[in-house]
Amino acid sequence: MIACRVECHPAWAYHGPSLYLAAKIMWNPALDVDATLDDYFSRFYGPAARPMRTHFEILESAIQKADYHTGNVFDMPHILTPKVMDKMNITLQQAENLAIDDSIYVRRVNII
């Protein structure tokens, strides 16, 4: 590989883990993905790392299990069903409860 061109959507907060992983894996293709994601979530979300990782895993699973996804916003209501959104809201609440009030971690949880 000589170069890589990356395009990002303006909803960068939800792309944080994949952008972090991409930046790391471009330097080391033999990277341990799970360990790198553990690093991302623990450094970025601190005490709220576990529920935030679960939050992202719920989202990723919903997209992976979708019948189809053309990348269009019109597909999202069929993927992010009320059941999925309820699960994601629970993890956000758990993350807020674990992060220390007025800390950088609370602000990072709240950018979602």
Phi and psi restraints in degrees (range 20) as a CNS / XPLOR table:
assign (resid 1 and name C) (resid 2 and name N)
       (resid 2 and name CA) (resid 2 and name C) 1.0 -101.3 20.0 2
assign (resid 2 and name N) (resid 2 and name CA)
       (resid 2 and name C) (resid 3 and name N) 1.0 -39.3 20.0 2
assign (resid 2 and name C) (resid 3 and name N)
       (resid 3 and name CA) (resid 3 and name C) 1.0 -153.4 20.0 2
assign (resid 3 and name N) (resid 3 and name CA)
       (resid 3 and name C) (resid 4 and name N) 1.0 166.6 20.0 2
assign (resid 3 and name C) (resid 4 and name N)
       (resid 4 and name CA) (resid 4 and name C) 1.0 -142.5 20.0 2
assign (resid 4 and name N) (resid 4 and name CA)
       (resid 4 and name C) (resid 5 and name N) 1.0 133.1 20.0 2
assign (resid 4 and name C) (resid 5 and name N)
       (resid 5 and name CA) (resid 5 and name C) 1.0 -111.5 20.0 2
assign (resid 5 and name N) (resid 5 and name CA)
       (resid 5 and name C) (resid 6 and name N) 1.0 124.3 20.0 2
assign (resid 5 and name C) (resid 6 and name N)
       (resid 6 and name CA) (resid 6 and name C) 1.0 -114.4 20.0 2
assign (resid 6 and name N) (resid 6 and name CA)
       (resid 6 and name C) (resid 7 and name N) 1.0 131.8 20.0 2
assign (resid 6 and name C) (resid 7 and name N)
       (resid 7 and name CA) (resid 7 and name C) 1.0 -113.3 20.0 2
assign (resid 7 and name N) (resid 7 and name CA)
       (resid 7 and name C) (resid 8 and name N) 1.0 139.0 20.0 2
assign (resid 7 and name C) (resid 8 and name N)
       (resid 8 and name CA) (resid 8 and name C) 1.0 -124.6 20.0 2
assign (resid 8 and name N) (resid 8 and name CA)
       (resid 8 and name C) (resid 9 and name N) 1.0 147.1 20.0 2
assign (resid 8 and name C) (resid 9 and name N)
       (resid 9 and name CA) (resid 9 and name C) 1.0 -82.2 20.0 2
assign (resid 9 and name N) (resid 9 and name CA)
       (resid 9 and name C) (resid 10 and name N) 1.0 159.0 20.0 2
assign (resid 9 and name C) (resid 10 and name N)
       (resid 10 and name CA) (resid 10 and name C) 1.0 -68.1 20.0 2
assign (resid 10 and name N) (resid 10 and name CA)
       (resid 10 and name C) (resid 11 and name N) 1.0 -13.4 20.0 2
assign (resid 10 and name C) (resid 11 and name N)
       (resid 11 and name CA) (resid 11 and name C) 1.0 -85.1 20.0 2
assign (resid 11 and name N) (resid 11 and name CA)
       (resid 11 and name C) (resid 12 and name N) 1.0 60.8 20.0 2
assign (resid 11 and name C) (resid 12 and name N)
       (resid 12 and name CA) (resid 12 and name C) 1.0 -63.1 20.0 2
assign (resid 12 and name N) (resid 12 and name CA)
       (resid 12 and name C) (resid 13 and name N) 1.0 -26.9 20.0 2
assign (resid 12 and name C) (resid 13 and name N)
       (resid 13 and name CA) (resid 13 and name C) 1.0 -59.2 20.0 2
assign (resid 13 and name N) (resid 13 and name CA)
       (resid 13 and name C) (resid 14 and name N) 1.0 -39.1 20.0 2
assign (resid 13 and name C) (resid 14 and name N)
       (resid 14 and name CA) (resid 14 and name C) 1.0 -78.7 20.0 2
assign (resid 14 and name N) (resid 14 and name CA)
       (resid 14 and name C) (resid 15 and name N) 1.0 -10.4 20.0 2
assign (resid 14 and name C) (resid 15 and name N)
       (resid 15 and name CA) (resid 15 and name C) 1.0 -99.2 20.0 2
assign (resid 15 and name N) (resid 15 and name CA)
       (resid 15 and name C) (resid 16 and name N) 1.0 -0.9 20.0 2
assign (resid 15 and name C) (resid 16 and name N)
       (resid 16 and name CA) (resid 16 and name C) 1.0 -52.1 20.0 2
assign (resid 16 and name N) (resid 16 and name CA)
       (resid 16 and name C) (resid 17 and name N) 1.0 -53.4 20.0 2
assign (resid 16 and name C) (resid 17 and name N)
       (resid 17 and name CA) (resid 17 and name C) 1.0 -61.3 20.0 2
assign (resid 17 and name N) (resid 17 and name CA)
       (resid 17 and name C) (resid 18 and name N) 1.0 -42.2 20.0 2
assign (resid 17 and name C) (resid 18 and name N)
       (resid 18 and name CA) (resid 18 and name C) 1.0 -70.6 20.0 2
assign (resid 18 and name N) (resid 18 and name CA)
       (resid 18 and name C) (resid 19 and name N) 1.0 -36.8 20.0 2
assign (resid 18 and name C) (resid 19 and name N)
       (resid 19 and name CA) (resid 19 and name C) 1.0 -66.9 20.0 2
assign (resid 19 and name N) (resid 19 and name CA)
       (resid 19 and name C) (resid 20 and name N) 1.0 -40.4 20.0 2
assign (resid 19 and name C) (resid 20 and name N)
       (resid 20 and name CA) (resid 20 and name C) 1.0 -62.0 20.0 2
assign (resid 20 and name N) (resid 20 and name CA)
       (resid 20 and name C) (resid 21 and name N) 1.0 -47.9 20.0 2
assign (resid 20 and name C) (resid 21 and name N)
       (resid 21 and name CA) (resid 21 and name C) 1.0 -62.7 20.0 2
assign (resid 21 and name N) (resid 21 and name CA)
       (resid 21 and name C) (resid 22 and name N) 1.0 -43.3 20.0 2
assign (resid 21 and name C) (resid 22 and name N)
       (resid 22 and name CA) (resid 22 and name C) 1.0 -61.3 20.0 2
assign (resid 22 and name N) (resid 22 and name CA)
       (resid 22 and name C) (resid 23 and name N) 1.0 -44.5 20.0 2
assign (resid 22 and name C) (resid 23 and name N)
       (resid 23 and name CA) (resid 23 and name C) 1.0 -61.5 20.0 2
assign (resid 23 and name N) (resid 23 and name CA)
       (resid 23 and name C) (resid 24 and name N) 1.0 -40.3 20.0 2
assign (resid 23 and name C) (resid 24 and name N)
       (resid 24 and name CA) (resid 24 and name C) 1.0 -72.0 20.0 2
assign (resid 24 and name N) (resid 24 and name CA)
       (resid 24 and name C) (resid 25 and name N) 1.0 -42.4 20.0 2
assign (resid 24 and name C) (resid 25 and name N)
       (resid 25 and name CA) (resid 25 and name C) 1.0 -72.9 20.0 2
assign (resid 25 and name N) (resid 25 and name CA)
       (resid 25 and name C) (resid 26 and name N) 1.0 -23.4 20.0 2
assign (resid 25 and name C) (resid 26 and name N)
       (resid 26 and name CA) (resid 26 and name C) 1.0 -65.7 20.0 2
assign (resid 26 and name N) (resid 26 and name CA)
       (resid 26 and name C) (resid 27 and name N) 1.0 -27.0 20.0 2
assign (resid 26 and name C) (resid 27 and name N)
       (resid 27 and name CA) (resid 27 and name C) 1.0 -89.8 20.0 2
assign (resid 27 and name N) (resid 27 and name CA)
       (resid 27 and name C) (resid 28 and name N) 1.0 -22.5 20.0 2
assign (resid 27 and name C) (resid 28 and name N)
       (resid 28 and name CA) (resid 28 and name C) 1.0 -147.8 20.0 2
assign (resid 28 and name N) (resid 28 and name CA)
       (resid 28 and name C) (resid 29 and name N) 1.0 92.3 20.0 2
assign (resid 28 and name C) (resid 29 and name N)
       (resid 29 and name CA) (resid 29 and name C) 1.0 -67.1 20.0 2
assign (resid 29 and name N) (resid 29 and name CA)
       (resid 29 and name C) (resid 30 and name N) 1.0 -12.9 20.0 2
assign (resid 29 and name C) (resid 30 and name N)
       (resid 30 and name CA) (resid 30 and name C) 1.0 -94.0 20.0 2
assign (resid 30 and name N) (resid 30 and name CA)
       (resid 30 and name C) (resid 31 and name N) 1.0 15.6 20.0 2
assign (resid 30 and name C) (resid 31 and name N)
       (resid 31 and name CA) (resid 31 and name C) 1.0 -57.9 20.0 2
assign (resid 31 and name N) (resid 31 and name CA)
       (resid 31 and name C) (resid 32 and name N) 1.0 144.0 20.0 2
assign (resid 31 and name C) (resid 32 and name N)
       (resid 32 and name CA) (resid 32 and name C) 1.0 -81.8 20.0 2
assign (resid 32 and name N) (resid 32 and name CA)
       (resid 32 and name C) (resid 33 and name N) 1.0 106.4 20.0 2
assign (resid 32 and name C) (resid 33 and name N)
       (resid 33 and name CA) (resid 33 and name C) 1.0 -62.0 20.0 2
assign (resid 33 and name N) (resid 33 and name CA)
       (resid 33 and name C) (resid 34 and name N) 1.0 -46.8 20.0 2
assign (resid 33 and name C) (resid 34 and name N)
       (resid 34 and name CA) (resid 34 and name C) 1.0 -63.0 20.0 2
assign (resid 34 and name N) (resid 34 and name CA)
       (resid 34 and name C) (resid 35 and name N) 1.0 -42.3 20.0 2
assign (resid 34 and name C) (resid 35 and name N)
       (resid 35 and name CA) (resid 35 and name C) 1.0 -64.9 20.0 2
assign (resid 35 and name N) (resid 35 and name CA)
       (resid 35 and name C) (resid 36 and name N) 1.0 -37.9 20.0 2
assign (resid 35 and name C) (resid 36 and name N)
       (resid 36 and name CA) (resid 36 and name C) 1.0 -67.6 20.0 2
assign (resid 36 and name N) (resid 36 and name CA)
       (resid 36 and name C) (resid 37 and name N) 1.0 -40.4 20.0 2
assign (resid 36 and name C) (resid 37 and name N)
       (resid 37 and name CA) (resid 37 and name C) 1.0 -67.9 20.0 2
assign (resid 37 and name N) (resid 37 and name CA)
       (resid 37 and name C) (resid 38 and name N) 1.0 -36.8 20.0 2
assign (resid 37 and name C) (resid 38 and name N)
       (resid 38 and name CA) (resid 38 and name C) 1.0 -58.6 20.0 2
assign (resid 38 and name N) (resid 38 and name CA)
       (resid 38 and name C) (resid 39 and name N) 1.0 -43.1 20.0 2
assign (resid 38 and name C) (resid 39 and name N)
       (resid 39 and name CA) (resid 39 and name C) 1.0 -60.8 20.0 2
assign (resid 39 and name N) (resid 39 and name CA)
       (resid 39 and name C) (resid 40 and name N) 1.0 -47.3 20.0 2
assign (resid 39 and name C) (resid 40 and name N)
       (resid 40 and name CA) (resid 40 and name C) 1.0 -57.7 20.0 2
assign (resid 40 and name N) (resid 40 and name CA)
       (resid 40 and name C) (resid 41 and name N) 1.0 -55.2 20.0 2
assign (resid 40 and name C) (resid 41 and name N)
       (resid 41 and name CA) (resid 41 and name C) 1.0 -65.1 20.0 2
assign (resid 41 and name N) (resid 41 and name CA)
       (resid 41 and name C) (resid 42 and name N) 1.0 -39.6 20.0 2
assign (resid 41 and name C) (resid 42 and name N)
       (resid 42 and name CA) (resid 42 and name C) 1.0 -69.0 20.0 2
assign (resid 42 and name N) (resid 42 and name CA)
       (resid 42 and name C) (resid 43 and name N) 1.0 -37.4 20.0 2
assign (resid 42 and name C) (resid 43 and name N)
       (resid 43 and name CA) (resid 43 and name C) 1.0 -76.2 20.0 2
assign (resid 43 and name N) (resid 43 and name CA)
       (resid 43 and name C) (resid 44 and name N) 1.0 -39.4 20.0 2
assign (resid 43 and name C) (resid 44 and name N)
       (resid 44 and name CA) (resid 44 and name C) 1.0 -81.5 20.0 2
assign (resid 44 and name N) (resid 44 and name CA)
       (resid 44 and name C) (resid 45 and name N) 1.0 -36.3 20.0 2
assign (resid 44 and name C) (resid 45 and name N)
       (resid 45 and name CA) (resid 45 and name C) 1.0 -111.2 20.0 2
assign (resid 45 and name N) (resid 45 and name CA)
       (resid 45 and name C) (resid 46 and name N) 1.0 -3.5 20.0 2
assign (resid 45 and name C) (resid 46 and name N)
       (resid 46 and name CA) (resid 46 and name C) 1.0 53.7 20.0 2
assign (resid 46 and name N) (resid 46 and name CA)
       (resid 46 and name C) (resid 47 and name N) 1.0 -125.2 20.0 2
assign (resid 46 and name C) (resid 47 and name N)
       (resid 47 and name CA) (resid 47 and name C) 1.0 -65.9 20.0 2
assign (resid 47 and name N) (resid 47 and name CA)
       (resid 47 and name C) (resid 48 and name N) 1.0 -13.4 20.0 2
assign (resid 47 and name C) (resid 48 and name N)
       (resid 48 and name CA) (resid 48 and name C) 1.0 -97.0 20.0 2
assign (resid 48 and name N) (resid 48 and name CA)
       (resid 48 and name C) (resid 49 and name N) 1.0 13.5 20.0 2
assign (resid 48 and name C) (resid 49 and name N)
       (resid 49 and name CA) (resid 49 and name C) 1.0 -58.5 20.0 2
assign (resid 49 and name N) (resid 49 and name CA)
       (resid 49 and name C) (resid 50 and name N) 1.0 -47.5 20.0 2
assign (resid 49 and name C) (resid 50 and name N)
       (resid 50 and name CA) (resid 50 and name C) 1.0 -63.2 20.0 2
assign (resid 50 and name N) (resid 50 and name CA)
       (resid 50 and name C) (resid 51 and name N) 1.0 -52.4 20.0 2
assign (resid 50 and name C) (resid 51 and name N)
       (resid 51 and name CA) (resid 51 and name C) 1.0 -65.3 20.0 2
assign (resid 51 and name N) (resid 51 and name CA)
       (resid 51 and name C) (resid 52 and name N) 1.0 -29.9 20.0 2
assign (resid 51 and name C) (resid 52 and name N)
       (resid 52 and name CA) (resid 52 and name C) 1.0 -71.7 20.0 2
assign (resid 52 and name N) (resid 52 and name CA)
       (resid 52 and name C) (resid 53 and name N) 1.0 -37.4 20.0 2
assign (resid 52 and name C) (resid 53 and name N)
       (resid 53 and name CA) (resid 53 and name C) 1.0 -64.2 20.0 2
assign (resid 53 and name N) (resid 53 and name CA)
       (resid 53 and name C) (resid 54 and name N) 1.0 -42.2 20.0 2
assign (resid 53 and name C) (resid 54 and name N)
       (resid 54 and name CA) (resid 54 and name C) 1.0 -61.0 20.0 2
assign (resid 54 and name N) (resid 54 and name CA)
       (resid 54 and name C) (resid 55 and name N) 1.0 -40.6 20.0 2
assign (resid 54 and name C) (resid 55 and name N)
       (resid 55 and name CA) (resid 55 and name C) 1.0 -55.6 20.0 2
assign (resid 55 and name N) (resid 55 and name CA)
       (resid 55 and name C) (resid 56 and name N) 1.0 -49.2 20.0 2
assign (resid 55 and name C) (resid 56 and name N)
       (resid 56 and name CA) (resid 56 and name C) 1.0 -68.7 20.0 2
assign (resid 56 and name N) (resid 56 and name CA)
       (resid 56 and name C) (resid 57 and name N) 1.0 -34.2 20.0 2
assign (resid 56 and name C) (resid 57 and name N)
       (resid 57 and name CA) (resid 57 and name C) 1.0 -67.0 20.0 2
assign (resid 57 and name N) (resid 57 and name CA)
       (resid 57 and name C) (resid 58 and name N) 1.0 -37.4 20.0 2
assign (resid 57 and name C) (resid 58 and name N)
       (resid 58 and name CA) (resid 58 and name C) 1.0 -61.7 20.0 2
assign (resid 58 and name N) (resid 58 and name CA)
       (resid 58 and name C) (resid 59 and name N) 1.0 -46.3 20.0 2
assign (resid 58 and name C) (resid 59 and name N)
       (resid 59 and name CA) (resid 59 and name C) 1.0 -61.8 20.0 2
assign (resid 59 and name N) (resid 59 and name CA)
       (resid 59 and name C) (resid 60 and name N) 1.0 -47.8 20.0 2
assign (resid 59 and name C) (resid 60 and name N)
       (resid 60 and name CA) (resid 60 and name C) 1.0 -61.7 20.0 2
assign (resid 60 and name N) (resid 60 and name CA)
       (resid 60 and name C) (resid 61 and name N) 1.0 -42.4 20.0 2
assign (resid 60 and name C) (resid 61 and name N)
       (resid 61 and name CA) (resid 61 and name C) 1.0 -62.4 20.0 2
assign (resid 61 and name N) (resid 61 and name CA)
       (resid 61 and name C) (resid 62 and name N) 1.0 -42.1 20.0 2
assign (resid 61 and name C) (resid 62 and name N)
       (resid 62 and name CA) (resid 62 and name C) 1.0 -62.0 20.0 2
assign (resid 62 and name N) (resid 62 and name CA)
       (resid 62 and name C) (resid 63 and name N) 1.0 -40.3 20.0 2
assign (resid 62 and name C) (resid 63 and name N)
       (resid 63 and name CA) (resid 63 and name C) 1.0 -70.6 20.0 2
assign (resid 63 and name N) (resid 63 and name CA)
       (resid 63 and name C) (resid 64 and name N) 1.0 -41.4 20.0 2
assign (resid 63 and name C) (resid 64 and name N)
       (resid 64 and name CA) (resid 64 and name C) 1.0 -63.9 20.0 2
assign (resid 64 and name N) (resid 64 and name CA)
       (resid 64 and name C) (resid 65 and name N) 1.0 -36.4 20.0 2
assign (resid 64 and name C) (resid 65 and name N)
       (resid 65 and name CA) (resid 65 and name C) 1.0 -86.2 20.0 2
assign (resid 65 and name N) (resid 65 and name CA)
       (resid 65 and name C) (resid 66 and name N) 1.0 -3.7 20.0 2
assign (resid 65 and name C) (resid 66 and name N)
       (resid 66 and name CA) (resid 66 and name C) 1.0 -64.5 20.0 2
assign (resid 66 and name N) (resid 66 and name CA)
       (resid 66 and name C) (resid 67 and name N) 1.0 146.7 20.0 2
assign (resid 66 and name C) (resid 67 and name N)
       (resid 67 and name CA) (resid 67 and name C) 1.0 -59.3 20.0 2
assign (resid 67 and name N) (resid 67 and name CA)
       (resid 67 and name C) (resid 68 and name N) 1.0 -36.5 20.0 2
assign (resid 67 and name C) (resid 68 and name N)
       (resid 68 and name CA) (resid 68 and name C) 1.0 -163.7 20.0 2
assign (resid 68 and name N) (resid 68 and name CA)
       (resid 68 and name C) (resid 69 and name N) 1.0 161.2 20.0 2
assign (resid 68 and name C) (resid 69 and name N)
       (resid 69 and name CA) (resid 69 and name C) 1.0 -154.7 20.0 2
assign (resid 69 and name N) (resid 69 and name CA)
       (resid 69 and name C) (resid 70 and name N) 1.0 113.1 20.0 2
assign (resid 69 and name C) (resid 70 and name N)
       (resid 70 and name CA) (resid 70 and name C) 1.0 -89.8 20.0 2
assign (resid 70 and name N) (resid 70 and name CA)
       (resid 70 and name C) (resid 71 and name N) 1.0 1.8 20.0 2
assign (resid 70 and name C) (resid 71 and name N)
       (resid 71 and name CA) (resid 71 and name C) 1.0 87.6 20.0 2
assign (resid 71 and name N) (resid 71 and name CA)
       (resid 71 and name C) (resid 72 and name N) 1.0 4.0 20.0 2
assign (resid 71 and name C) (resid 72 and name N)
       (resid 72 and name CA) (resid 72 and name C) 1.0 -95.8 20.0 2
assign (resid 72 and name N) (resid 72 and name CA)
       (resid 72 and name C) (resid 73 and name N) 1.0 144.3 20.0 2
assign (resid 72 and name C) (resid 73 and name N)
       (resid 73 and name CA) (resid 73 and name C) 1.0 -62.9 20.0 2
assign (resid 73 and name N) (resid 73 and name CA)
       (resid 73 and name C) (resid 74 and name N) 1.0 -22.3 20.0 2
assign (resid 73 and name C) (resid 74 and name N)
       (resid 74 and name CA) (resid 74 and name C) 1.0 -67.7 20.0 2
assign (resid 74 and name N) (resid 74 and name CA)
       (resid 74 and name C) (resid 75 and name N) 1.0 -19.6 20.0 2
assign (resid 74 and name C) (resid 75 and name N)
       (resid 75 and name CA) (resid 75 and name C) 1.0 -78.3 20.0 2
assign (resid 75 and name N) (resid 75 and name CA)
       (resid 75 and name C) (resid 76 and name N) 1.0 -25.2 20.0 2
assign (resid 75 and name C) (resid 76 and name N)
       (resid 76 and name CA) (resid 76 and name C) 1.0 -59.7 20.0 2
assign (resid 76 and name N) (resid 76 and name CA)
       (resid 76 and name C) (resid 77 and name N) 1.0 -38.3 20.0 2
assign (resid 76 and name C) (resid 77 and name N)
       (resid 77 and name CA) (resid 77 and name C) 1.0 -63.3 20.0 2
assign (resid 77 and name N) (resid 77 and name CA)
       (resid 77 and name C) (resid 78 and name N) 1.0 -23.0 20.0 2
assign (resid 77 and name C) (resid 78 and name N)
       (resid 78 and name CA) (resid 78 and name C) 1.0 -83.2 20.0 2
assign (resid 78 and name N) (resid 78 and name CA)
       (resid 78 and name C) (resid 79 and name N) 1.0 -19.4 20.0 2
assign (resid 78 and name C) (resid 79 and name N)
       (resid 79 and name CA) (resid 79 and name C) 1.0 -97.9 20.0 2
assign (resid 79 and name N) (resid 79 and name CA)
       (resid 79 and name C) (resid 80 and name N) 1.0 -48.2 20.0 2
assign (resid 79 and name C) (resid 80 and name N)
       (resid 80 and name CA) (resid 80 and name C) 1.0 -92.0 20.0 2
assign (resid 80 and name N) (resid 80 and name CA)
       (resid 80 and name C) (resid 81 and name N) 1.0 71.8 20.0 2
assign (resid 80 and name C) (resid 81 and name N)
       (resid 81 and name CA) (resid 81 and name C) 1.0 -69.8 20.0 2
assign (resid 81 and name N) (resid 81 and name CA)
       (resid 81 and name C) (resid 82 and name N) 1.0 166.2 20.0 2
assign (resid 81 and name C) (resid 82 and name N)
       (resid 82 and name CA) (resid 82 and name C) 1.0 -55.5 20.0 2
assign (resid 82 and name N) (resid 82 and name CA)
       (resid 82 and name C) (resid 83 and name N) 1.0 -36.0 20.0 2
assign (resid 82 and name C) (resid 83 and name N)
       (resid 83 and name CA) (resid 83 and name C) 1.0 -64.3 20.0 2
assign (resid 83 and name N) (resid 83 and name CA)
       (resid 83 and name C) (resid 84 and name N) 1.0 -44.5 20.0 2
assign (resid 83 and name C) (resid 84 and name N)
       (resid 84 and name CA) (resid 84 and name C) 1.0 -65.1 20.0 2
assign (resid 84 and name N) (resid 84 and name CA)
       (resid 84 and name C) (resid 85 and name N) 1.0 -44.7 20.0 2
assign (resid 84 and name C) (resid 85 and name N)
       (resid 85 and name CA) (resid 85 and name C) 1.0 -63.8 20.0 2
assign (resid 85 and name N) (resid 85 and name CA)
       (resid 85 and name C) (resid 86 and name N) 1.0 -37.0 20.0 2
assign (resid 85 and name C) (resid 86 and name N)
       (resid 86 and name CA) (resid 86 and name C) 1.0 -61.7 20.0 2
assign (resid 86 and name N) (resid 86 and name CA)
       (resid 86 and name C) (resid 87 and name N) 1.0 -43.7 20.0 2
assign (resid 86 and name C) (resid 87 and name N)
       (resid 87 and name CA) (resid 87 and name C) 1.0 -62.8 20.0 2
assign (resid 87 and name N) (resid 87 and name CA)
       (resid 87 and name C) (resid 88 and name N) 1.0 -42.3 20.0 2
assign (resid 87 and name C) (resid 88 and name N)
       (resid 88 and name CA) (resid 88 and name C) 1.0 -66.7 20.0 2
assign (resid 88 and name N) (resid 88 and name CA)
       (resid 88 and name C) (resid 89 and name N) 1.0 -38.0 20.0 2
assign (resid 88 and name C) (resid 89 and name N)
       (resid 89 and name CA) (resid 89 and name C) 1.0 -63.7 20.0 2
assign (resid 89 and name N) (resid 89 and name CA)
       (resid 89 and name C) (resid 90 and name N) 1.0 -37.2 20.0 2
assign (resid 89 and name C) (resid 90 and name N)
       (resid 90 and name CA) (resid 90 and name C) 1.0 -62.5 20.0 2
assign (resid 90 and name N) (resid 90 and name CA)
       (resid 90 and name C) (resid 91 and name N) 1.0 -44.8 20.0 2
assign (resid 90 and name C) (resid 91 and name N)
       (resid 91 and name CA) (resid 91 and name C) 1.0 -66.4 20.0 2
assign (resid 91 and name N) (resid 91 and name CA)
       (resid 91 and name C) (resid 92 and name N) 1.0 -35.1 20.0 2
assign (resid 91 and name C) (resid 92 and name N)
       (resid 92 and name CA) (resid 92 and name C) 1.0 -65.5 20.0 2
assign (resid 92 and name N) (resid 92 and name CA)
       (resid 92 and name C) (resid 93 and name N) 1.0 -40.3 20.0 2
assign (resid 92 and name C) (resid 93 and name N)
       (resid 93 and name CA) (resid 93 and name C) 1.0 -64.2 20.0 2
assign (resid 93 and name N) (resid 93 and name CA)
       (resid 93 and name C) (resid 94 and name N) 1.0 -42.3 20.0 2
assign (resid 93 and name C) (resid 94 and name N)
       (resid 94 and name CA) (resid 94 and name C) 1.0 -61.0 20.0 2
assign (resid 94 and name N) (resid 94 and name CA)
       (resid 94 and name C) (resid 95 and name N) 1.0 -42.3 20.0 2
assign (resid 94 and name C) (resid 95 and name N)
       (resid 95 and name CA) (resid 95 and name C) 1.0 -63.7 20.0 2
assign (resid 95 and name N) (resid 95 and name CA)
       (resid 95 and name C) (resid 96 and name N) 1.0 -44.1 20.0 2
assign (resid 95 and name C) (resid 96 and name N)
       (resid 96 and name CA) (resid 96 and name C) 1.0 -61.2 20.0 2
assign (resid 96 and name N) (resid 96 and name CA)
       (resid 96 and name C) (resid 97 and name N) 1.0 -38.2 20.0 2
assign (resid 96 and name C) (resid 97 and name N)
       (resid 97 and name CA) (resid 97 and name C) 1.0 -68.3 20.0 2
assign (resid 97 and name N) (resid 97 and name CA)
       (resid 97 and name C) (resid 98 and name N) 1.0 -30.4 20.0 2
assign (resid 97 and name C) (resid 98 and name N)
       (resid 98 and name CA) (resid 98 and name C) 1.0 -85.0 20.0 2
assign (resid 98 and name N) (resid 98 and name CA)
       (resid 98 and name C) (resid 99 and name N) 1.0 -27.9 20.0 2
assign (resid 98 and name C) (resid 99 and name N)
       (resid 99 and name CA) (resid 99 and name C) 1.0 -76.2 20.0 2
assign (resid 99 and name N) (resid 99 and name CA)
       (resid 99 and name C) (resid 100 and name N) 1.0 145.7 20.0 2
assign (resid 99 and name C) (resid 100 and name N)
       (resid 100 and name CA) (resid 100 and name C) 1.0 -75.9 20.0 2
assign (resid 100 and name N) (resid 100 and name CA)
       (resid 100 and name C) (resid 101 and name N) 1.0 132.9 20.0 2
assign (resid 100 and name C) (resid 101 and name N)
       (resid 101 and name CA) (resid 101 and name C) 1.0 -52.9 20.0 2
assign (resid 101 and name N) (resid 101 and name CA)
       (resid 101 and name C) (resid 102 and name N) 1.0 139.7 20.0 2
assign (resid 101 and name C) (resid 102 and name N)
       (resid 102 and name CA) (resid 102 and name C) 1.0 61.9 20.0 2
assign (resid 102 and name N) (resid 102 and name CA)
       (resid 102 and name C) (resid 103 and name N) 1.0 19.2 20.0 2
assign (resid 102 and name C) (resid 103 and name N)
       (resid 103 and name CA) (resid 103 and name C) 1.0 -95.1 20.0 2
assign (resid 103 and name N) (resid 103 and name CA)
       (resid 103 and name C) (resid 104 and name N) 1.0 170.1 20.0 2
assign (resid 103 and name C) (resid 104 and name N)
       (resid 104 and name CA) (resid 104 and name C) 1.0 -61.5 20.0 2
assign (resid 104 and name N) (resid 104 and name CA)
       (resid 104 and name C) (resid 105 and name N) 1.0 -32.1 20.0 2
assign (resid 104 and name C) (resid 105 and name N)
       (resid 105 and name CA) (resid 105 and name C) 1.0 -68.0 20.0 2
assign (resid 105 and name N) (resid 105 and name CA)
       (resid 105 and name C) (resid 106 and name N) 1.0 -37.6 20.0 2
assign (resid 105 and name C) (resid 106 and name N)
       (resid 106 and name CA) (resid 106 and name C) 1.0 -62.9 20.0 2
assign (resid 106 and name N) (resid 106 and name CA)
       (resid 106 and name C) (resid 107 and name N) 1.0 -45.0 20.0 2
assign (resid 106 and name C) (resid 107 and name N)
       (resid 107 and name CA) (resid 107 and name C) 1.0 -62.7 20.0 2
assign (resid 107 and name N) (resid 107 and name CA)
       (resid 107 and name C) (resid 108 and name N) 1.0 -37.4 20.0 2
assign (resid 107 and name C) (resid 108 and name N)
       (resid 108 and name CA) (resid 108 and name C) 1.0 -70.1 20.0 2
assign (resid 108 and name N) (resid 108 and name CA)
       (resid 108 and name C) (resid 109 and name N) 1.0 -39.1 20.0 2
assign (resid 108 and name C) (resid 109 and name N)
       (resid 109 and name CA) (resid 109 and name C) 1.0 -61.3 20.0 2
assign (resid 109 and name N) (resid 109 and name CA)
       (resid 109 and name C) (resid 110 and name N) 1.0 -40.0 20.0 2
assign (resid 109 and name C) (resid 110 and name N)
       (resid 110 and name CA) (resid 110 and name C) 1.0 -77.6 20.0 2
assign (resid 110 and name N) (resid 110 and name CA)
       (resid 110 and name C) (resid 111 and name N) 1.0 -6.1 20.0 2
assign (resid 110 and name C) (resid 111 and name N)
       (resid 111 and name CA) (resid 111 and name C) 1.0 -76.3 20.0 2
assign (resid 111 and name N) (resid 111 and name CA)
       (resid 111 and name C) (resid 112 and name N) 1.0 -11.9 20.0 2
